[in-house]
Amino acid sequence: GFGVGRGKTEKRKFTMGREYPVVPPRSLASLCDQIAPLLPIPVFFLRRHSLSLLRKVQLLSLVLRSVTASSPSASSALCLRELHAVLTKALNLVQFCHRSSRVHLLLLLPQLSIHFHDIGLDISTVFDVLPPGFLLDLDLRENALLLRRRSEPPCDPKGDRLRHEIIAVLDELRHERPPDPEDLRRIFFELGLQNRDECDDEMERLREVMMKTEEQEPEPSLSLVDLFCVVRYAKQLLFGIECSGASSVESADWESEKEEPEIPEDYRCPISLELMRDPVTVSTGQTYDRSSITHWLETGHVTCPKSGQLLKNTELVPNLALRSLISRWCTEHSIPFDESSEAAGAGGAGTLAVINSKPAIEATRLTALFLVDQLRSDLPSARTHAACELRVIARSGSPLIRAAIVNAGAIPLLVPLLDCGDPVAEENSVTAILNLSIHDGNKEPIVSAEGCLEGIIRVLRFGSTETMRENAAAALFSLSSAAALKERIASEPGAVDGLVELVRSGSIRARRDAVSALFNIATKKDNVPRVVMAGGTDAVVELLRETDGGLAEEAAAVVAMLARQADGIVAVVAAPGGISALVWVLRTGSPKAKEHAVAALLELCRHGGQDALERVARAPLLVRSLHSLLYS
């Protein structure tokens, strides 16, 4: 890649008296031939600079191809070597301009102009110091003189004026003022961005740069994320909703949904089973995410959720070492770690960028408000398209954006799409609700919205695609993490039954989210009988021998939770192969799964009565497995 700094260029030193490897002139001519087809750069504000470079490169190619000296002097060899460095720099610069977006190049105009200017001067400098005897032919000397002529002025005036106008737009957004639509239209038309397709191409270029390079811009106003959000806002504001092809809208945004990396089990909170953002340790030595254990304690519990031991106190000690490890893992997998971003919610943790600067947040908020208004459209395709765009925005948005979408009335407008008969609209709607539910402040409004919970459950049970059912399960998982909503969700007809059905027959992702939702629901003791009656115990016991996707560990956590209540104990003991499956986990499971299995077996022995105690005692290989745990 080509790094653009503040416009300072390296002053190359021509050191004499050293031997340098010879760079053949024809190799330099071939390098010129790589540069020439890429010029001029197809943006008006770099046209003069790139045309000037094109003329120099073409002349230089003629000169180099005509050189006949087979053994250049040491000084000539040095000049050719320096020329190779200059041409390589020129090729990198031109390639950078070709793969970058127009609006990004515009904001970098002063630096790029200086780079083009200095490359031209460097080419002239090389020929200034080239020994006279190197160019024997008179025509070559005349061509070399042409290469020494003037370079273009550092900056295109019209482009510089447009650059200041873009900066003014970013400044308006930074102060939470919407930019004037007519000013925005004029700027975009002058840049050649005159329809949705051209804006989509611009966004795709910005997305590719964000994926391939680390952002090293000198000023916050040059943030690629800011520019992306401004282009997305302008696309919606200036060119409206495209009412065809709504199902493919996601291809225009950088937040395309991908397979998420598997979260290491030590980094998951034992309560929520989500990635810990603020790990804290309680008096028993167990570590939880601060928000999860705080909810646990606020609901009146006085025991450690994982071990069942009585807590000596409610002090939460930050686990800084683990937090550092989790932060490093998130960085390696491009997953935002800052707790304020809340970007690692259920059903998908990672995004390529987090919207957290003022211009990006305000541009995204304005875009979201426009899209919420489009959900009121009479056109079904417009509503579907708006739901899809909101789905994408909510996935990577800040808490402020997610809250703004819900406060603007999005949930009641998304609910009808959950049962509209269009699979694309239904999938976009349930996924948008999932992504909005990541923000804790949105959970209550989502559950309270008329028909919303019912609609999510309908998609969970009868959705026409696997992705719809997966995202419905993830939405229930996310919503059920709120302590005040566990009972309301569990009491909704079909909720627990639908989750149990998915545990039995869903995809790996669907089963994982369904098991996690059952765990959240079961942490409320009054919900345990509902899980048992729906056949949840048998379903999760069957997963204890599962080897794919870490399901055995999550299933063991649910069994351990159920075993804390009398109804759950009876169900675990009665489940076909339940005790032997727990022993199997003791022998073959992960460390976390083994802890859950031991906790479940301990509860059966303590509170399951004589029958349960005898069944556990008779389990084959139990003693050997316990001994192995003690000495491992």
Phi, psi and omega in degrees: 000169181245116181275130179255118180260214184273012178103355178281136180242154183286131175273113184278140181255133179261100185264120181268166175087008179239155177266130181239146175296140184282131173260115183300136179304324181291331175294322177292323177297322177295323177296322175299321180293335175285328183281317189303316181295341181273358182246149358282160176293130188281046171227138190298327187281353174245007186295312182298316180296316184286329175293320177299316178295323180299314179300317180296317181294320180294316176297318180298322179297318178298316180299312185292326180287342182264352181291130182249353183297120183274331181230083182295155177293171180299320180291322177294319179299321178296317179298318179296322178295317179294323178295323177299317179296319181294317181292324176297318177297319179296318179297316178298320180296314182294319178296321177301315181295324183289326183268354181270162179278161182295315184293326177292316178298323180298317180290337178267009187307313181301315180294316181295320180299316180295322178297314177299315180300314184289327176295319176299317178295322180297320178297317179296320181298319179301318181284337175296323184261001179292130181303137183304326183288349182288328181248090184280327183286137182297319179298322178297320180295321179294319177297321179296324177296323177299325180292343182269355185290177191304151172260162181290154176300156191298334189212138177286123185300316181295318178296321180294322177296317179294324178298317179295329178289322175295318178298323178295322177298314179298323180292321176301314180294324179297330179262017175060038175244126180293136179291155179294125183302323181291322175297317180297318180298314181298316180299314183292323179292322178294329178282351182088016178257091192242008176200176183297320182297318180292324175294320178298319177296320178298316180294322179295320177296317177297319179298317181295321178296319180295327181285326189266334186229154172277139182285123182231043182282146184286334184234147177303331182295344181264016181298129178296325179295319176302313182296317179302314183292326178293316179296319179297319178295315181296323179301314181289315185292316188273328188241001171067189181276132174273121189267016174228150179068033184298335184289344184256011186298332185297335182297343181276349185249159183282342187272041179300136187282130185230168176295127184276147177294146179291126180283126176304140186298327179293344181264357179269143174288130179298341180273304185269343185063016176263166176300130180283131178260330182220075184292133178227153182250136178264180188295340179277354181093357179276149182248137179224164170288138187305314183297322182290313182289330177295316176301317181302312182290323182291340179271010172097004179284144179236013180242162175285123184303326186275314185265340183080359180287151177290132179282129179291328178205175181254020180291135178248115183260121180301133177265085188291325180297314180293322179299320178296318179295317179296318179299318179295318180296318179298319179298317181296331183252017177056039178251124179301136181253335182306121184303329184294338181285335181049035188272000184248051182282184183298144174080000177166112185269321195265140169226166184279339180204151179249131180277102184222004176265158185298312179299319181294318180296315183292319178297320179291321178298316179295321177297316182297318179297321177298317182290323176300319178296326179290339175295345178271000183298153176281347182271119179303321181294325177293319178295318179297316179298316180297320178297321180294316178296320178294323176304315182291315181297317182293334181294320185251359185287163175282169175305324179298318181293314181298319179294321181296322180296315180291317180295335178281358176095025184291322188298309178300335180277335177278332184304314180300333181287343180292341182218053184256354180089353178257112184302323180295314180295319180295318180294316179296323182292310182293327179287323175298317178297318176303309183293327176289331183288348180301324178283122185304323182292345180268346188297313180298311178300326180293312181293327183279343181296132184302124176081356185290307181299319178300318180293319178298318181292323177298317178295321179302319186268325189234011180303143187278349177232156179297322181297321178299314182292321177301313183289331174293319177296318179296324178295317178294324176299312181296313182293324183285354176286344176277122186302322185288347185254353185301313183289322179297320180291314182296329183277350179290126182306128176090350184294301182293319178301317180295321178294318179296319177301320181289325176300324182282325192227003184277179174290172179303313181296317180296318180294321180297313180293324179294317178298317180296321178295319177298322177299311179302316181296320183288345177293342173267112191301329180292345181272345183302315178302325179295318179295318180296313182296330180279359181085018182296325182297310179299321183295315182285330176298322178299332181279349183297334179263007180289138181248354185254132171079012178069019183292328182300320181294316180291323177295320179297324178296321179292316179299317179297323179290317179297325184290356178275350180243151185301316179299321181292321179299312180301318182291321180294316179297322184279343183297133180303119178071018184297308183292318180296327178292323177295321177294321176303318178297321177302327183274324192237350187282174175289165178306318180294318180297321179296321178299315179297319181296317178298317180298318180295315180296323179297317178296321179297318181290323184284317192237006184267358180084179185297320182298314180295320180299316181293321180296318179295316182297328182276355183297126180301140174068008181296309184298316180299320180294320178293319176299318180298321178293322182296326186254010179255000000 
